[in-house]
Amino acid sequence: MARSIEKVFTFFIVIILSILLLDLLGPFIANSITPASDQVSNILHNTWVGVNHIAHTGSNTYGATG
């Protein structure tokens, strides 16, 4: 019986501490999302442009002169 009470008590303590931690880190996380998404977007864009340059997609000329 005491073991069950200890597990329930521990569960609620962990939940409370998690909520407090999220409350403390919330502004930091919210302010970091936009710069991180911009960096990921730049990386993906540059990767796509690099693949296009390597594969020569979209030009359909392949060095032909007309």
Helices and strands as residue ranges (DSSP letters): H 2-55
